[in-house]
Amino acid sequence: MDLPVKANGSRAALAEAVHRSGPFSAEGMLERLFTFLFSGLVYPQIWEDPVVDMDALCIRKTDRIVAIASGGCNVASYLCAHPSKIIAVDLNAAHVALNRLKLAALKNLPDHASVHRFFANAADARNVAIYDEILKPKLDPATKAYWEKRDLFGRRRISSFERGFYRSGLLGLFIGLAHGVSRLHGSDLRRILEAQNLEEQKQAYEKYLKPLFSKRMIRFLAGQPASLYGLGIPPAQYRKLSEDHPDGMIGALEARVKKLTCDFSFADNYFAWQAFGRSYGADRNAPVPPYLEPGNFEKIRDCADRVEVHQISMTHYLSGEPAESLDCYVLLDAQDWMNDQDLNALWSQITRTARPGARVIFRTAANEKLLPGRVSDNILRHWGRKDARSDILQARDRSAIYGAFHLYQLKDSDA
């Protein structure tokens, strides 16, 4: 049973997760600005690579998975492996509503072409008619109310799917701003996607991107924590990322952008298309997340009803689950936000609910181990980090924006 979407509860829940400083301190004001911005739609698309996730988790048909939902691309994509159950949790009411809309579409739209038009094209006037005729009657009242709500121009939120959904949300606006600032400095980022192979991609990086990182305005903006809120980077995560490179934040950003541009072919990297094209490619063969690939449509539709979506924190959800009841845990980068008390509470519940052989994956903005020295040895001793495998998976992550990928597994002695 899905829990109600409590739109007015998002900010309070986020405040509990993010606020660490007094409201009148400089740090506290930044935290509260982040909470305000993050309480609406942030990620129209999730920025963790689901192919890497599924390789790490080795999902079995008997597995029960609990995952932070975000934009829902990865949760839907995990259905390719036919797990027994997926529980998607998120504090953000907009992300909950987006996940439920995607599931309704996967279950009820007539064919793959309709799903692809809705979520891959996401800029077609027919999408709103499809929503009104097919999807709206299938949504719970709170999710329906979210998509029916009107903006300052009197447009329903669902209309973003006829205007260009991936240009919406905090991340969509941030990418749009990045394009605008780049044009001011003479670089049209859309031209990067004209590259036909890795060598041309490297040339495009040198021509259109590398010069930007020496521009005074861009270096100034990179030095302001609030300017990166559009990437979903809270103040605590900003500090860690800044410390991850000798040149600070500008160096860290340049390294990540270079990896995104130069290390993976644009032919199968939909993250690059979102970054430089602000959408997926127009061609029917353009790269998309696994849940939108035509070959996966039928098997995903067959088990789309195995997903539950809840507006709740991961720790609170796990506290209500029976012992030894879950196999896979997907934490995204949420632990970068957490203090030591939060981390220990979360891992205590993970350890209690983990079945023998359970796997946990997460990412960190900086290249750091994160857990040792912060999570109690009495908890962490039950788990082993797969160091070599984690490094391989990090190198393969096409989104290219994280400093480290982490795969943990429950030790055999706890079976």
N, C-alpha and C positions, 0 to 999 in steps of 0.2 A: 504494500500500500504506500503510495507516494504521499509525503507530507505536504501541507499547504505551502505555497510560495509566499513568504512573509517579506514583502518588499521593504516595509518600514523597519524590519529587523536586521537588514543587511548591515547598516552602518554601525549599529550597536555591537553586532557580532564581530565586525572587522575592527572596531575600536578595541575590543577586548584582546584581539590577536596582535594588533600593531602598536598601540599606545604604550610607551615605556617611560616617557618623560612628562614633566608637568606642563599644563596647557599654555603657560606663559613663557616657557623657555623656547629658545630658537629651535631646538630639536623637537620639542613638543608641538610647536606650531606646524612644522613640516610634517610630523606624523598625522596631525589632524587634517591638514590639506590633502594628504594622500588618502586618508579614510574617506573624505568627502568625494574625491574623484573616483575612487575605486568602488564606490557603492552602486554605481550604474554598470552598464555593459562595458567590460574591459576587453575581453578577448573574443572577437567574432570567430577567430580560429585559434586553437591551442598551438603553442610553440614548443612542443616536445615531439620528437619523431616516434610515431607509433610502431614503425617497423623495428626500430631498435628496442622499444619497450617489449614487443612480443617475442623478439629473439632472446632478450634477457629473462623473461618470465617463463618461457617454455610452457605456455598455457595448455593444460589438459582439459578434456571434456568434463571431468569431475570437479574442476577447480571452482571455488568461490572467490571472487575478486572484489576488493573494495578500493576505490580510486577517487581522488579529487577530480571533480568533473571538468572544471574550466569550461572551454568552449564546446566540449563534447565530441570533438573529432576522434580522439583516442579511445574513449569509451565505446563509441560506435564501431571503431575499427577492431577492437578486441573481439567483437562478435565473430570475426572471421575464423577464430579458433574454436568456436562453439563451447565456451565455458558453461558450467552449470548455472552460474549466477554472477551478475555484476551489480554492485551497489555503488552508485555515483553520489558523492557528497560534495557540497560546496556551500560556503557562507553567503555567496553572492546570489541574490534573487534573480538577477538577469541571466546568469549562467544556468541556473536551475530551469528557468523558462525556455532558454535556448535548447538545452538538452532534451526537454520534454517535447519541444516542437520537432526536433530531429527524429526522435523515436516515433512520434505520430506519423511523420512523413514516411519513414522506412516501413512502417506497418501498413499504411493506408493508401499511399499514392499508387497509381495503377501500374507503373513500370519504371525501369531505371532511368529512362529519358526524363521523366517528370522529376525524379529526385535529383538528377544531375542539373537540370535547369534551375531547380529551387536553390540548391546549396553549392553548386560549382559555378554556374553562371551568376546566380544571385543578383541579377540585374535585368529582370524580364517582367513586363507588365502582367503576363499571364500568372505569375506567382501569387499575386494578391487574390486573383479570382480562384485559383486552386485552394488557397488558404480558406477563403470564405465558403467554398462549396464542399470541400473534403476534410480539411484539417480542423477548422474551428469547432465543428460538432464533436470531434474526438478529444478535445482538450479539457482538462479539469478547469473549474471556474477561475481559479487564481492565475493559472497560466494564460488562459484566454484573456483575462483582464489585463495582464501585462502587455500582450501583443496588441490589444485594442486601445490602450492608452494613447492619447494624442500629445504631440510635442507643441512647442510654442507656435508653430506654423499651422497647427490644426491637422497634421498628418498622423495617421495611426502608425505605431511602431512597426507593424508588419510591412508597411510600405517601403521600408529600407530594402526589402528583397526585390523591389522593382527599380530601385534607384542605385543599387550597388551596396550590398550588405557589408562587404569587406572594407568599405570606406567608413563604416560606422564604428561605434565603440571607441573607447579611449585609445586602444592600440591603432585602430584605423585612422583616427585623427592625428596621432603621433606620426605615423608613416606619411600621411599627407603633408604634415608640417615639415618633415625631413625632406620631402620632395621639393616643397616650396623654397626652403632655405638653400637647397642644392642648386635650384634654378637661378637664384639670386647670385650665386657664385659661378654661373656658367656651365653647370653640369645637369643634363637631363638624364635622370637615373633610368628612365624607361629604355634608353638606348643600350643599356648593358645587356638586355635580354636579346639583342640581335646577335650576340655571340653564338657560334655554331658548335664550338668544342671547347675543351678546357684551355687550350692555348689562347684562343680568342677571348675567353672569359678573363684570363690573366691580363691580357692587353687592355680589356675594358676596365678592369680594376685600376690599372695604372693611369688610364686616361680620365676616367670619370669620378673615381672615388678617392684614390690616394691623395690627390691635391687638396681635397676638402679638409682633411685632418690637420692641415697647417694653417687654415684660415682662422683669423683672430675671433670672429664671431662664433664659429663652431666650437673652438676650444673654450671660449667663455661659457657657452651653453652647456657643454659637457661637464663643466665644473660646478654647475648648479644642480643640486639633488632634485629639485622640483621639476626641472626640465626633462627628466627621465621617468617621471611618474607614468607617462604614456606607455612605457615598456613594462609597467607593473613592478617597478623597482622601488620598494619602500626605503626609508632612510638607512635602516640597519644593513640592508643588502647593498645599498649604494657604497657604504664604507668598505665592505668586504671586497666588492668588485674593484674599487679604486686601489686597494692594497694589493691587487692581484697582478699588477703590471708596474714596472719601474717608472713609466711615464704617467701613472695614475689612470684616471677614468678615460681620458682621450686615447691613451695607449691600449687599454683594455678593449674599448669600442673598436678601434682600428683593427686589432687582431681578430676580433670576432667577425667583423664585416669582411675582412680578407678571406677568412676561412669559408664563409658563406658563398663568396663570389668565386673563389679559385679552386676549392677542394672537391666540389661535387658538380656533376654535369647538370645543366639547367633542364635537360631532357627528362629527368626524373626527380627534380627537386622543387616541389611546389612551394617550399618556404621562400626560395629565391624569387619566384613569381609574385608572391604576396609582397615581398619587400620592395622589389623594383618595378612591379607592374600594378600593385594594389588590387590584384585579383588573381584568379587562376587563368592560365592561358585560354584564349578564345577557341583554339582548336579542340576538337572532341578527344584527341589523343594527348592533350596537355596533362601534365602530372597533377594528380589530386590525392588526397588522403585515401587509404585503403577502403574506407566505407563508401566512397564514391566511385570506385573502380567497377566497371560493368561486370567483370568476372566474379565479383564478390556479392553482387546484389541479392541473389536468391538465398544464399546461405545466411546472409545477415538478416534478411526479412524473416527467415524461418525461426530465428531465435531472438528477435528484437524484444519480445515480451519477457526476456530474462533479465532485463535491466530495470532497476529501481533508482529513482532520483530523489534525494533528500536534501533539504536546506538545513545543514547541521555541520558542525566541525567533525573532523576525522576522529579526534579523541573522544568526543561525546558520543558519536555513533558507536565506536568500538566498545565503550563502557556498557552498552546494552546488549552486546552480542555474547553468546555462550562461549565458554572456554573451548579451545581447539576447534574452531568452526570456520576458519578462513585460510586460504592458500597463498593469495597474492595481494600485495599492498602497493599502491602507486601514489606516492606522496608529492610528485612534481617537485617544485622548489620551495614548498611551504615552510620547511624547517629553517630556511634562511631568516624567516621572520621571528623565530621562536627564541625565548630565553631558555636557560637551563631547566627551569621548573617545567616549562611547557614540553620540552623535549623528553624529559623523564616520564612525565604523565603519558605522553603519546606512546613511547616505547614500552612502557609497562603494560599498556593495553594491547599493543601489537604482540608482545611476548605471550600474554595470557590467552589471546584468541588464536594464535598461530597453530596450525596443524603441523605435524612432522613434515619436514622438507619445505616449509613455507619460504617464499621469496619476497623481498622488499626492494623496490627501486625508487630512487629519487635523484635529483640533480641539485647542484649548488652553483651559484653565480661565479664564485671564486674557485680556484683549483685547491681545494682543501678537503680533509677527511671529515670534518664537522663534528662527528659523534664522540670520538675518543677524548677523554678528559672532561666531557660535558655530560654524557649519559652515564649513569652509575655502572660501575664494573659488574655489579650483581645482575644487572639487566643485560649489558652488552656482551657478557661472557657466553650467553646463549646463542650468539650470532657470529657468523664469520663473513667478513667482506671478501668478495671475489675480486682481488686486486687486478690481476692480469686481465680478466674478462671485462671488468669495469673500464679499464683503459682502452681496450679494443672497441667497446661499445661507444665510449665517448668520442673516439676518432671517427666513428661512422655516423654520428648524429647529424643529420643534414640541416637542422635548424641553426647549428653552429653558435648559439648565443650563450651556452653555459660553459663554466670552467671545468666541471667534472661530472661524470656519471657514476652512480654508486649502486652496486648490486650486493645485497646481503642475503644470506640464507641461514635458516635455523640449523644449528649443528646437529649431527646424528645422535649425539649423546642425549639430546632432549626428546628423541622419538619415544 
